[in-house]
Amino acid sequence: MKAAVLIQPGRPLEIEELSISKPGPHEVLIRTAACGLCHSDLHFIDGAYPHPLPAVPGHEAAGIVEAVGSEVRTVKPGDAVVTCLSAFCGHCEFCVTGRMSLCLGGDTRRQPGEAPRLTRADGSAVNQMLNLSAFAEQMLVHEHACVKIDPEMPLDRAAVIGCAVTTGAGAIFNACKLTPGETVTVVGCGGVGLATINAAKIAGAGRIIAADPIPEKRALALKLGATDVIDATAGGAAAQIVEMTKGGVDHAIEAVGRPASANLAVSVLRRGGTATILGMMPLAEKVGLSAMDLLSGKKLQGAIMGGNRFPVDIPRLVDFYIRGMLDLDSIIAERIPLSGINDGFEKMKKGDSARSVIVFDQ
């Protein structure tokens, strides 16, 4: 199969022919239909986050099940599925207390001494990134890394649910538990931010303020449900939001991964408000609350992958799309072949468009 391989940080991905193992117990072989380009992938490609190499990135995908190993109970050949990086074991403390996105998923990977899932022609192993490696014509994953969806769902749109939409919508529905009428600021209007805005609209937020420096992204935010937009880099942006909301917002959600945007999220909170950080910031960075923030009852939280329960959340998000409530069409900026992946990431670095999605020949 063809796959995009990261050999060295800072270098373009290389398209190679790789071999993929047959599914073992609890494993699922998937023919990849589509995979979104996510900023999280770029963090590994640029070397900001470490990972054993060589590796195949990609984690926001949908496809069709081709084969299953023994013990698989949740999917069967022919099923349409969405994959998710928050693979869960099902029996650790986090799983049994309903916090599946915090599971480290050790049991969902092949163990030391077992044959690798991905290999080169010379038999050398290629690392699987984030338990998925979706920039490839096929994926071999644990059954707890994918979920069956409605076969009527278009798979290019289903792919972006696997990360961007699950993260953004999960932040609203799970991490923030937004109450209808509460006010929201979303900092950053890429794929995750736009999904957050759309979910806030679905949840009945009273006012949704989108903050982004790119005019085109602010226009998309209005299309997906924002009631107000501002330039996040303009002087006095925080004061403007506080004034607009007569004291600040109930929820501020950072969807970029930059210290300045995280600080903006904290700065626009009202008394008792909560800032939720979704973006992957540089590993050495910190975000905090002042003593006065704490005395005002403000809260700061992370929400990895939106605190999702993806076997339940993803089919619901698919249903939202089919019913016309979730706008995935506007989130996708372009569809490209696997050979265009490096150009897609160069466009991402410019920051002036939403999601690029690789579509594989079926």
VEXNU-969059 format. One record per residue (C-alpha): x, y, z; residue number from 1. Coordinates in steps of 0.001 Angstrom, whole numbers. Last residue first. Example, Ala and Ser with C-alpha at 12.3 -4.5 7.8 and 13.67 -1.06 7.14 Angstrom:
! residues 2
<rec><east>13670</east><north>-1060</north><up>7140</up><num>2</num></rec>
<rec><east>12300</east><north>-4500</north><up>7800</up><num>1</num></rec>
END
This chain:
! residues 362
<rec><east>-11853</east><north>3514</north><up>-3748</up><num>362</num></rec>
<rec><east>-9285</east><north>6116</north><up>-4698</up><num>361</num></rec>
<rec><east>-8172</east><north>7983</north><up>-1582</up><num>360</num></rec>
<rec><east>-9395</east><north>11442</north><up>-569</up><num>359</num></rec>
<rec><east>-7004</east><north>13578</north><up>1469</up><num>358</num></rec>
<rec><east>-8896</east><north>16312</north><up>3300</up><num>357</num></rec>
<rec><east>-7810</east><north>19930</north><up>3724</up><num>356</num></rec>
<rec><east>-9588</east><north>21718</north><up>6572</up><num>355</num></rec>
<rec><east>-10029</east><north>25504</north><up>7052</up><num>354</num></rec>
<rec><east>-8106</east><north>28114</north><up>5087</up><num>353</num></rec>
<rec><east>-5850</east><north>31129</north><up>5719</up><num>352</num></rec>
<rec><east>-3372</east><north>29658</north><up>8192</up><num>351</num></rec>
<rec><east>-237</east><north>29978</north><up>6061</up><num>350</num></rec>
<rec><east>1142</east><north>26869</north><up>7778</up><num>349</num></rec>
<rec><east>-1925</east><north>24931</north><up>6638</up><num>348</num></rec>
<rec><east>-1150</east><north>25768</north><up>3014</up><num>347</num></rec>
<rec><east>2298</east><north>24204</north><up>3447</up><num>346</num></rec>
<rec><east>610</east><north>21175</north><up>5015</up><num>345</num></rec>
<rec><east>-1561</east><north>20691</north><up>1964</up><num>344</num></rec>
<rec><east>1418</east><north>21085</north><up>-371</up><num>343</num></rec>
<rec><east>3058</east><north>18225</north><up>1522</up><num>342</num></rec>
<rec><east>-53</east><north>16041</north><up>1185</up><num>341</num></rec>
<rec><east>-577</east><north>16509</north><up>-2540</up><num>340</num></rec>
<rec><east>474</east><north>12962</north><up>-3495</up><num>339</num></rec>
<rec><east>-2183</east><north>11597</north><up>-1135</up><num>338</num></rec>
<rec><east>-4816</east><north>13196</north><up>-3340</up><num>337</num></rec>
<rec><east>-6554</east><north>16465</north><up>-2361</up><num>336</num></rec>
<rec><east>-9987</east><north>17639</north><up>-1218</up><num>335</num></rec>
<rec><east>-10321</east><north>21302</north><up>-306</up><num>334</num></rec>
<rec><east>-11651</east><north>23746</north><up>2293</up><num>333</num></rec>
<rec><east>-13625</east><north>21288</north><up>4419</up><num>332</num></rec>
<rec><east>-15233</east><north>23092</north><up>7369</up><num>331</num></rec>
<rec><east>-18070</east><north>24432</north><up>5192</up><num>330</num></rec>
<rec><east>-19186</east><north>20931</north><up>4198</up><num>329</num></rec>
<rec><east>-19131</east><north>19734</north><up>7804</up><num>328</num></rec>
<rec><east>-22127</east><north>21799</north><up>8868</up><num>327</num></rec>
<rec><east>-23776</east><north>19964</north><up>11782</up><num>326</num></rec>
<rec><east>-27547</east><north>20422</north><up>12170</up><num>325</num></rec>
<rec><east>-28645</east><north>19149</north><up>8751</up><num>324</num></rec>
<rec><east>-30204</east><north>15912</north><up>9981</up><num>323</num></rec>
<rec><east>-27464</east><north>13860</north><up>8288</up><num>322</num></rec>
<rec><east>-24832</east><north>16018</north><up>9970</up><num>321</num></rec>
<rec><east>-26361</east><north>15699</north><up>13449</up><num>320</num></rec>
<rec><east>-26649</east><north>11938</north><up>12898</up><num>319</num></rec>
<rec><east>-22925</east><north>11741</north><up>12137</up><num>318</num></rec>
<rec><east>-22309</east><north>13702</north><up>15345</up><num>317</num></rec>
<rec><east>-24383</east><north>11163</north><up>17272</up><num>316</num></rec>
<rec><east>-22453</east><north>8276</north><up>15703</up><num>315</num></rec>
<rec><east>-19212</east><north>10015</north><up>16795</up><num>314</num></rec>
<rec><east>-20251</east><north>10697</north><up>20396</up><num>313</num></rec>
<rec><east>-21193</east><north>7184</north><up>21511</up><num>312</num></rec>
<rec><east>-18136</east><north>5189</north><up>20397</up><num>311</num></rec>
<rec><east>-16177</east><north>8466</north><up>20823</up><num>310</num></rec>
<rec><east>-16625</east><north>9065</north><up>24541</up><num>309</num></rec>
<rec><east>-14958</east><north>12445</north><up>24156</up><num>308</num></rec>
<rec><east>-13147</east><north>14668</north><up>26667</up><num>307</num></rec>
<rec><east>-12766</east><north>17237</north><up>23892</up><num>306</num></rec>
<rec><east>-9892</east><north>15327</north><up>22303</up><num>305</num></rec>
<rec><east>-7853</east><north>16135</north><up>25403</up><num>304</num></rec>
<rec><east>-9794</east><north>18660</north><up>27449</up><num>303</num></rec>
<rec><east>-7595</east><north>20948</north><up>29514</up><num>302</num></rec>
<rec><east>-9017</east><north>23089</north><up>32268</up><num>301</num></rec>
<rec><east>-8908</east><north>26572</north><up>33767</up><num>300</num></rec>
<rec><east>-11472</east><north>27855</north><up>36251</up><num>299</num></rec>
<rec><east>-12630</east><north>31261</north><up>37448</up><num>298</num></rec>
<rec><east>-14160</east><north>31587</north><up>40893</up><num>297</num></rec>
<rec><east>-13384</east><north>35281</north><up>41260</up><num>296</num></rec>
<rec><east>-10842</east><north>34617</north><up>44015</up><num>295</num></rec>
<rec><east>-9068</east><north>32364</north><up>41529</up><num>294</num></rec>
<rec><east>-8982</east><north>35088</north><up>38907</up><num>293</num></rec>
<rec><east>-7718</east><north>37528</north><up>41550</up><num>292</num></rec>
<rec><east>-4830</east><north>35188</north><up>42383</up><num>291</num></rec>
<rec><east>-4000</east><north>35007</north><up>38698</up><num>290</num></rec>
<rec><east>-4873</east><north>32033</north><up>36517</up><num>289</num></rec>
<rec><east>-2329</east><north>30074</north><up>34520</up><num>288</num></rec>
<rec><east>-1050</east><north>28852</north><up>31181</up><num>287</num></rec>
<rec><east>2347</east><north>27200</north><up>30779</up><num>286</num></rec>
<rec><east>4655</east><north>26642</north><up>27811</up><num>285</num></rec>
<rec><east>7534</east><north>24142</north><up>27678</up><num>284</num></rec>
<rec><east>5684</east><north>21647</north><up>25487</up><num>283</num></rec>
<rec><east>4756</east><north>24161</north><up>22815</up><num>282</num></rec>
<rec><east>942</east><north>24390</north><up>22754</up><num>281</num></rec>
<rec><east>-1337</east><north>21645</north><up>21461</up><num>280</num></rec>
<rec><east>-4726</east><north>23344</north><up>21229</up><num>279</num></rec>
<rec><east>-7794</east><north>22360</north><up>23291</up><num>278</num></rec>
<rec><east>-7528</east><north>24673</north><up>26304</up><num>277</num></rec>
<rec><east>-10806</east><north>25241</north><up>28160</up><num>276</num></rec>
<rec><east>-11336</east><north>28497</north><up>30071</up><num>275</num></rec>
<rec><east>-14172</east><north>28434</north><up>32614</up><num>274</num></rec>
<rec><east>-16227</east><north>31323</north><up>33991</up><num>273</num></rec>
<rec><east>-17109</east><north>31914</north><up>37652</up><num>272</num></rec>
<rec><east>-16693</east><north>35667</north><up>37312</up><num>271</num></rec>
<rec><east>-16580</east><north>36440</north><up>33593</up><num>270</num></rec>
<rec><east>-13838</east><north>35092</north><up>31411</up><num>269</num></rec>
<rec><east>-12283</east><north>37190</north><up>28641</up><num>268</num></rec>
<rec><east>-8703</east><north>37217</north><up>29940</up><num>267</num></rec>
<rec><east>-8397</east><north>33420</north><up>30264</up><num>266</num></rec>
<rec><east>-9193</east><north>32905</north><up>26581</up><num>265</num></rec>
<rec><east>-6813</east><north>35697</north><up>25591</up><num>264</num></rec>
<rec><east>-4038</east><north>34036</north><up>27585</up><num>263</num></rec>
<rec><east>-4658</east><north>30793</north><up>25711</up><num>262</num></rec>
<rec><east>-4537</east><north>32684</north><up>22415</up><num>261</num></rec>
<rec><east>-1208</east><north>34275</north><up>23330</up><num>260</num></rec>
<rec><east>238</east><north>30933</north><up>24479</up><num>259</num></rec>
<rec><east>-542</east><north>29295</north><up>21125</up><num>258</num></rec>
<rec><east>-2274</east><north>25942</north><up>20585</up><num>257</num></rec>
<rec><east>-5100</east><north>27097</north><up>18317</up><num>256</num></rec>
<rec><east>-8476</east><north>26014</north><up>19695</up><num>255</num></rec>
<rec><east>-8760</east><north>27959</north><up>22951</up><num>254</num></rec>
<rec><east>-12278</east><north>27805</north><up>24384</up><num>253</num></rec>
<rec><east>-13688</east><north>30563</north><up>26570</up><num>252</num></rec>
<rec><east>-16851</east><north>29679</north><up>28507</up><num>251</num></rec>
<rec><east>-19121</east><north>31825</north><up>30683</up><num>250</num></rec>
<rec><east>-18121</east><north>35009</north><up>28901</up><num>249</num></rec>
<rec><east>-17017</east><north>38409</north><up>30137</up><num>248</num></rec>
<rec><east>-18429</east><north>41367</north><up>32089</up><num>247</num></rec>
<rec><east>-21076</east><north>43035</north><up>29957</up><num>246</num></rec>
<rec><east>-20756</east><north>40596</north><up>27060</up><num>245</num></rec>
<rec><east>-19658</east><north>43121</north><up>24441</up><num>244</num></rec>
<rec><east>-17503</east><north>44956</north><up>26995</up><num>243</num></rec>
<rec><east>-15652</east><north>41810</north><up>28021</up><num>242</num></rec>
<rec><east>-15181</east><north>40926</north><up>24348</up><num>241</num></rec>
<rec><east>-13769</east><north>44369</north><up>23548</up><num>240</num></rec>
<rec><east>-11484</east><north>44290</north><up>26580</up><num>239</num></rec>
<rec><east>-10031</east><north>40999</north><up>25352</up><num>238</num></rec>
<rec><east>-9449</east><north>42346</north><up>21841</up><num>237</num></rec>
<rec><east>-7838</east><north>45553</north><up>23171</up><num>236</num></rec>
<rec><east>-5279</east><north>45761</north><up>20398</up><num>235</num></rec>
<rec><east>-6217</east><north>43529</north><up>17485</up><num>234</num></rec>
<rec><east>-4652</east><north>40054</north><up>17390</up><num>233</num></rec>
<rec><east>-7868</east><north>38105</north><up>17924</up><num>232</num></rec>
<rec><east>-9661</east><north>40074</north><up>15207</up><num>231</num></rec>
<rec><east>-13289</east><north>39977</north><up>16242</up><num>230</num></rec>
<rec><east>-16431</east><north>38031</north><up>15334</up><num>229</num></rec>
<rec><east>-19984</east><north>38078</north><up>16679</up><num>228</num></rec>
<rec><east>-23027</east><north>35768</north><up>16561</up><num>227</num></rec>
<rec><east>-20978</east><north>32737</north><up>15554</up><num>226</num></rec>
<rec><east>-23093</east><north>29957</north><up>14050</up><num>225</num></rec>
<rec><east>-21284</east><north>28117</north><up>11272</up><num>224</num></rec>
<rec><east>-21627</east><north>30877</north><up>8658</up><num>223</num></rec>
<rec><east>-20379</east><north>33485</north><up>11130</up><num>222</num></rec>
<rec><east>-17308</east><north>31343</north><up>11821</up><num>221</num></rec>
<rec><east>-16685</east><north>30977</north><up>8087</up><num>220</num></rec>
<rec><east>-16548</east><north>34782</north><up>7773</up><num>219</num></rec>
<rec><east>-14119</east><north>34942</north><up>10693</up><num>218</num></rec>
<rec><east>-11988</east><north>32366</north><up>8891</up><num>217</num></rec>
<rec><east>-11867</east><north>34495</north><up>5759</up><num>216</num></rec>
<rec><east>-10961</east><north>37593</north><up>7807</up><num>215</num></rec>
<rec><east>-7896</east><north>35884</north><up>9379</up><num>214</num></rec>
<rec><east>-6911</east><north>37200</north><up>12844</up><num>213</num></rec>
<rec><east>-9333</east><north>34920</north><up>14721</up><num>212</num></rec>
<rec><east>-11767</east><north>35431</north><up>17599</up><num>211</num></rec>
<rec><east>-15273</east><north>33970</north><up>17356</up><num>210</num></rec>
<rec><east>-17923</east><north>35202</north><up>19798</up><num>209</num></rec>
<rec><east>-20915</east><north>32940</north><up>20381</up><num>208</num></rec>
<rec><east>-23828</east><north>34429</north><up>22296</up><num>207</num></rec>
<rec><east>-26737</east><north>32664</north><up>23942</up><num>206</num></rec>
<rec><east>-25396</east><north>29146</north><up>23457</up><num>205</num></rec>
<rec><east>-28131</east><north>26734</north><up>22390</up><num>204</num></rec>
<rec><east>-26252</east><north>23419</north><up>22289</up><num>203</num></rec>
<rec><east>-26477</east><north>23278</north><up>18477</up><num>202</num></rec>
<rec><east>-24974</east><north>26777</north><up>18268</up><num>201</num></rec>
<rec><east>-22179</east><north>25790</north><up>20633</up><num>200</num></rec>
<rec><east>-21585</east><north>22715</north><up>18457</up><num>199</num></rec>
<rec><east>-21145</east><north>24865</north><up>15341</up><num>198</num></rec>
<rec><east>-18717</east><north>27159</north><up>17174</up><num>197</num></rec>
<rec><east>-16692</east><north>24217</north><up>18479</up><num>196</num></rec>
<rec><east>-16584</east><north>22691</north><up>14991</up><num>195</num></rec>
<rec><east>-15261</east><north>25999</north><up>13665</up><num>194</num></rec>
<rec><east>-12602</east><north>26077</north><up>16381</up><num>193</num></rec>
<rec><east>-11458</east><north>22523</north><up>15689</up><num>192</num></rec>
<rec><east>-11215</east><north>23014</north><up>11919</up><num>191</num></rec>
<rec><east>-9519</east><north>26412</north><up>12140</up><num>190</num></rec>
<rec><east>-11293</east><north>29337</north><up>13757</up><num>189</num></rec>
<rec><east>-9046</east><north>30239</north><up>16695</up><num>188</num></rec>
<rec><east>-10243</east><north>31593</north><up>20028</up><num>187</num></rec>
<rec><east>-13838</east><north>30538</north><up>20665</up><num>186</num></rec>
<rec><east>-15751</east><north>32792</north><up>23061</up><num>185</num></rec>
<rec><east>-18950</east><north>31430</north><up>24570</up><num>184</num></rec>
<rec><east>-21969</east><north>32837</north><up>26414</up><num>183</num></rec>
<rec><east>-24499</east><north>30710</north><up>28279</up><num>182</num></rec>
<rec><east>-28091</east><north>30649</north><up>27025</up><num>181</num></rec>
<rec><east>-28438</east><north>26884</north><up>26852</up><num>180</num></rec>
<rec><east>-26123</east><north>25255</north><up>29450</up><num>179</num></rec>
<rec><east>-22736</east><north>24158</north><up>28163</up><num>178</num></rec>
<rec><east>-21381</east><north>20928</north><up>29621</up><num>177</num></rec>
<rec><east>-17933</east><north>22494</north><up>29278</up><num>176</num></rec>
<rec><east>-15922</east><north>19271</north><up>28954</up><num>175</num></rec>
<rec><east>-18622</east><north>17032</north><up>27507</up><num>174</num></rec>
<rec><east>-20990</east><north>18879</north><up>25144</up><num>173</num></rec>
<rec><east>-18944</east><north>21973</north><up>24310</up><num>172</num></rec>
<rec><east>-15444</east><north>20499</north><up>24423</up><num>171</num></rec>
<rec><east>-16737</east><north>17343</north><up>22758</up><num>170</num></rec>
<rec><east>-18007</east><north>19416</north><up>19833</up><num>169</num></rec>
<rec><east>-14551</east><north>20851</north><up>19254</up><num>168</num></rec>
<rec><east>-12607</east><north>17633</north><up>19817</up><num>167</num></rec>
<rec><east>-15013</east><north>15279</north><up>18018</up><num>166</num></rec>
<rec><east>-15269</east><north>17783</north><up>15195</up><num>165</num></rec>
<rec><east>-11546</east><north>18199</north><up>14652</up><num>164</num></rec>
<rec><east>-10549</east><north>14590</north><up>15371</up><num>163</num></rec>
<rec><east>-12563</east><north>11747</north><up>13845</up><num>162</num></rec>
<rec><east>-15406</east><north>14025</north><up>12713</up><num>161</num></rec>
<rec><east>-13129</east><north>15262</north><up>9932</up><num>160</num></rec>
<rec><east>-13237</east><north>11801</north><up>8327</up><num>159</num></rec>
<rec><east>-17040</east><north>11638</north><up>8196</up><num>158</num></rec>
<rec><east>-17031</east><north>14473</north><up>5661</up><num>157</num></rec>
<rec><east>-14878</east><north>12526</north><up>3208</up><num>156</num></rec>
<rec><east>-16818</east><north>9390</north><up>4146</up><num>155</num></rec>
<rec><east>-20233</east><north>10606</north><up>3055</up><num>154</num></rec>
<rec><east>-22681</east><north>9245</north><up>5683</up><num>153</num></rec>
<rec><east>-25317</east><north>6866</north><up>4277</up><num>152</num></rec>
<rec><east>-23465</east><north>3898</north><up>5786</up><num>151</num></rec>
<rec><east>-24381</east><north>5163</north><up>9295</up><num>150</num></rec>
<rec><east>-21285</east><north>4768</north><up>11459</up><num>149</num></rec>
<rec><east>-19241</east><north>1940</north><up>12999</up><num>148</num></rec>
<rec><east>-16580</east><north>3003</north><up>15489</up><num>147</num></rec>
<rec><east>-12802</east><north>2868</north><up>15444</up><num>146</num></rec>
<rec><east>-9871</east><north>2826</north><up>17874</up><num>145</num></rec>
<rec><east>-11413</east><north>262</north><up>20236</up><num>144</num></rec>
<rec><east>-11294</east><north>-2301</north><up>17399</up><num>143</num></rec>
<rec><east>-7513</east><north>-2015</north><up>17488</up><num>142</num></rec>
<rec><east>-6065</east><north>-613</north><up>14301</up><num>141</num></rec>
<rec><east>-4641</east><north>-1661</north><up>10938</up><num>140</num></rec>
<rec><east>-5041</east><north>1161</north><up>8425</up><num>139</num></rec>
<rec><east>-4998</east><north>1024</north><up>4635</up><num>138</num></rec>
<rec><east>-4312</east><north>3458</north><up>1785</up><num>137</num></rec>
<rec><east>-2051</east><north>5459</north><up>4052</up><num>136</num></rec>
<rec><east>-1953</east><north>8826</north><up>5770</up><num>135</num></rec>
<rec><east>-4027</east><north>7186</north><up>8534</up><num>134</num></rec>
<rec><east>-1258</east><north>6061</north><up>10860</up><num>133</num></rec>
<rec><east>-3667</east><north>4934</north><up>13651</up><num>132</num></rec>
<rec><east>-2296</east><north>4284</north><up>17163</up><num>131</num></rec>
<rec><east>-1200</east><north>7912</north><up>17488</up><num>130</num></rec>
<rec><east>1599</east><north>7267</north><up>14987</up><num>129</num></rec>
<rec><east>2379</east><north>3712</north><up>13900</up><num>128</num></rec>
<rec><east>6114</east><north>3219</north><up>13619</up><num>127</num></rec>
<rec><east>7627</east><north>1686</north><up>10510</up><num>126</num></rec>
<rec><east>9422</east><north>-1605</north><up>11097</up><num>125</num></rec>
<rec><east>12174</east><north>-2957</north><up>8880</up><num>124</num></rec>
<rec><east>11244</east><north>-5857</north><up>6600</up><num>123</num></rec>
<rec><east>13310</east><north>-4688</north><up>3622</up><num>122</num></rec>
<rec><east>10132</east><north>-3729</north><up>1736</up><num>121</num></rec>
<rec><east>9097</east><north>-1501</north><up>4623</up><num>120</num></rec>
<rec><east>6930</east><north>-2601</north><up>7539</up><num>119</num></rec>
<rec><east>3682</east><north>-1612</north><up>9302</up><num>118</num></rec>
<rec><east>1765</east><north>-3547</north><up>11971</up><num>117</num></rec>
<rec><east>4951</east><north>-4657</north><up>13696</up><num>116</num></rec>
<rec><east>5367</east><north>-8357</north><up>14574</up><num>115</num></rec>
<rec><east>5099</east><north>-8967</north><up>18314</up><num>114</num></rec>
<rec><east>8167</east><north>-8832</north><up>20547</up><num>113</num></rec>
<rec><east>7119</east><north>-5631</north><up>22264</up><num>112</num></rec>
<rec><east>3302</east><north>-5416</north><up>22356</up><num>111</num></rec>
<rec><east>957</east><north>-4462</north><up>19567</up><num>110</num></rec>
<rec><east>-1108</east><north>-1478</north><up>20598</up><num>109</num></rec>
<rec><east>-4608</east><north>-1437</north><up>22120</up><num>108</num></rec>
<rec><east>-3415</east><north>-2641</north><up>25530</up><num>107</num></rec>
<rec><east>-1439</east><north>534</north><up>26095</up><num>106</num></rec>
<rec><east>-4476</east><north>2716</north><up>25523</up><num>105</num></rec>
<rec><east>-3347</east><north>5590</north><up>27739</up><num>104</num></rec>
<rec><east>-6968</east><north>6129</north><up>28761</up><num>103</num></rec>
<rec><east>-7711</east><north>9838</north><up>29267</up><num>102</num></rec>
<rec><east>-10267</east><north>9930</north><up>26414</up><num>101</num></rec>
<rec><east>-12199</east><north>7155</north><up>28160</up><num>100</num></rec>
<rec><east>-13147</east><north>9251</north><up>31174</up><num>99</num></rec>
<rec><east>-16283</east><north>7287</north><up>32150</up><num>98</num></rec>
<rec><east>-15073</east><north>5964</north><up>35510</up><num>97</num></rec>
<rec><east>-14447</east><north>2470</north><up>34085</up><num>96</num></rec>
<rec><east>-12328</east><north>3873</north><up>31275</up><num>95</num></rec>
<rec><east>-10166</east><north>6130</north><up>33441</up><num>94</num></rec>
<rec><east>-9498</east><north>3434</north><up>36040</up><num>93</num></rec>
<rec><east>-8476</east><north>888</north><up>33388</up><num>92</num></rec>
<rec><east>-10854</east><north>-1700</north><up>31896</up><num>91</num></rec>
<rec><east>-12050</east><north>-534</north><up>28483</up><num>90</num></rec>
<rec><east>-8656</east><north>-315</north><up>26772</up><num>89</num></rec>
<rec><east>-9394</east><north>2930</north><up>24973</up><num>88</num></rec>
<rec><east>-8221</east><north>4337</north><up>21646</up><num>87</num></rec>
<rec><east>-8242</east><north>8135</north><up>21767</up><num>86</num></rec>
<rec><east>-6824</east><north>8466</north><up>18249</up><num>85</num></rec>
<rec><east>-10219</east><north>8053</north><up>16619</up><num>84</num></rec>
<rec><east>-11234</east><north>6127</north><up>13505</up><num>83</num></rec>
<rec><east>-14526</east><north>6534</north><up>11654</up><num>82</num></rec>
<rec><east>-16139</east><north>3421</north><up>10228</up><num>81</num></rec>
<rec><east>-18229</east><north>2203</north><up>7305</up><num>80</num></rec>
<rec><east>-18901</east><north>-1509</north><up>7726</up><num>79</num></rec>
<rec><east>-18135</east><north>-3861</north><up>4830</up><num>78</num></rec>
<rec><east>-16220</east><north>-6377</north><up>6922</up><num>77</num></rec>
<rec><east>-17494</east><north>-6442</north><up>10528</up><num>76</num></rec>
<rec><east>-17454</east><north>-4084</north><up>13511</up><num>75</num></rec>
<rec><east>-17950</east><north>-4204</north><up>17303</up><num>74</num></rec>
<rec><east>-17239</east><north>-7828</north><up>18181</up><num>73</num></rec>
<rec><east>-13610</east><north>-8482</north><up>17236</up><num>72</num></rec>
<rec><east>-12385</east><north>-11575</north><up>19125</up><num>71</num></rec>
<rec><east>-10460</east><north>-12956</north><up>16137</up><num>70</num></rec>
<rec><east>-9209</east><north>-10496</north><up>13571</up><num>69</num></rec>
<rec><east>-11254</east><north>-8346</north><up>11231</up><num>68</num></rec>
<rec><east>-11133</east><north>-7708</north><up>7491</up><num>67</num></rec>
<rec><east>-11888</east><north>-5000</north><up>4924</up><num>66</num></rec>
<rec><east>-13630</east><north>-2403</north><up>7099</up><num>65</num></rec>
<rec><east>-14479</east><north>699</north><up>5069</up><num>64</num></rec>
<rec><east>-12979</east><north>4130</north><up>5685</up><num>63</num></rec>
<rec><east>-12828</east><north>7272</north><up>7782</up><num>62</num></rec>
<rec><east>-9896</east><north>9296</north><up>9026</up><num>61</num></rec>
<rec><east>-8470</east><north>11966</north><up>11288</up><num>60</num></rec>
<rec><east>-5260</east><north>10324</north><up>12584</up><num>59</num></rec>
<rec><east>-2453</east><north>10882</north><up>10120</up><num>58</num></rec>
<rec><east>1266</east><north>10263</north><up>10616</up><num>57</num></rec>
<rec><east>3253</east><north>7303</north><up>9231</up><num>56</num></rec>
<rec><east>6451</east><north>6813</north><up>11184</up><num>55</num></rec>
<rec><east>10192</east><north>6533</north><up>10711</up><num>54</num></rec>
<rec><east>10758</east><north>7504</north><up>13442</up><num>53</num></rec>
<rec><east>9905</east><north>7460</north><up>17162</up><num>52</num></rec>
<rec><east>7895</east><north>10574</north><up>18103</up><num>51</num></rec>
<rec><east>8773</east><north>13975</north><up>19548</up><num>50</num></rec>
<rec><east>6481</east><north>17027</north><up>19539</up><num>49</num></rec>
<rec><east>7764</east><north>20282</north><up>18021</up><num>48</num></rec>
<rec><east>9512</east><north>18184</north><up>15370</up><num>47</num></rec>
<rec><east>7976</east><north>19879</north><up>12322</up><num>46</num></rec>
<rec><east>6219</east><north>16675</north><up>11237</up><num>45</num></rec>
<rec><east>5110</east><north>15965</north><up>14814</up><num>44</num></rec>
<rec><east>3520</east><north>19391</north><up>15328</up><num>43</num></rec>
<rec><east>2159</east><north>19207</north><up>11765</up><num>42</num></rec>
<rec><east>167</east><north>16105</north><up>12627</up><num>41</num></rec>
<rec><east>-1524</east><north>18040</north><up>15444</up><num>40</num></rec>
<rec><east>-2398</east><north>20752</north><up>12927</up><num>39</num></rec>
<rec><east>-4712</east><north>18240</north><up>11266</up><num>38</num></rec>
<rec><east>-4859</east><north>17158</north><up>7628</up><num>37</num></rec>
<rec><east>-8044</east><north>15156</north><up>7186</up><num>36</num></rec>
<rec><east>-8127</east><north>11556</north><up>6024</up><num>35</num></rec>
<rec><east>-10410</east><north>9925</north><up>3461</up><num>34</num></rec>
<rec><east>-11421</east><north>6475</north><up>2215</up><num>33</num></rec>
<rec><east>-8920</east><north>4297</north><up>4073</up><num>32</num></rec>
<rec><east>-9439</east><north>570</north><up>3557</up><num>31</num></rec>
<rec><east>-9594</east><north>-691</north><up>7142</up><num>30</num></rec>
<rec><east>-8073</east><north>-3768</north><up>8774</up><num>29</num></rec>
<rec><east>-9434</east><north>-4289</north><up>12296</up><num>28</num></rec>
<rec><east>-7631</east><north>-5803</north><up>15280</up><num>27</num></rec>
<rec><east>-9129</east><north>-7455</north><up>18370</up><num>26</num></rec>
<rec><east>-6975</east><north>-10576</north><up>17877</up><num>25</num></rec>
<rec><east>-4615</east><north>-10153</north><up>14920</up><num>24</num></rec>
<rec><east>-5328</east><north>-8379</north><up>11665</up><num>23</num></rec>
<rec><east>-2938</east><north>-9190</north><up>8800</up><num>22</num></rec>
<rec><east>139</east><north>-6998</north><up>8680</up><num>21</num></rec>
<rec><east>613</east><north>-3998</north><up>6410</up><num>20</num></rec>
<rec><east>3390</east><north>-3709</north><up>3848</up><num>19</num></rec>
<rec><east>4657</east><north>-320</north><up>2766</up><num>18</num></rec>
<rec><east>5147</east><north>1383</north><up>-600</up><num>17</num></rec>
<rec><east>6461</east><north>4878</north><up>44</up><num>16</num></rec>
<rec><east>5317</east><north>8496</north><up>-340</up><num>15</num></rec>
<rec><east>7797</east><north>10721</north><up>1488</up><num>14</num></rec>
<rec><east>6733</east><north>13405</north><up>3980</up><num>13</num></rec>
<rec><east>8576</east><north>16689</north><up>3626</up><num>12</num></rec>
<rec><east>11482</east><north>17351</north><up>6015</up><num>11</num></rec>
<rec><east>11350</east><north>19289</north><up>9275</up><num>10</num></rec>
<rec><east>11407</east><north>16179</north><up>11416</up><num>9</num></rec>
<rec><east>13043</east><north>13166</north><up>9697</up><num>8</num></rec>
<rec><east>11547</east><north>10081</north><up>8088</up><num>7</num></rec>
<rec><east>7836</east><north>10921</north><up>8164</up><num>6</num></rec>
<rec><east>6173</east><north>8456</north><up>5800</up><num>5</num></rec>
<rec><east>3158</east><north>9084</north><up>3558</up><num>4</num></rec>
<rec><east>1661</east><north>5702</north><up>2646</up><num>3</num></rec>
<rec><east>1041</east><north>3627</north><up>-466</up><num>2</num></rec>
<rec><east>0</east><north>0</north><up>0</up><num>1</num></rec>
END
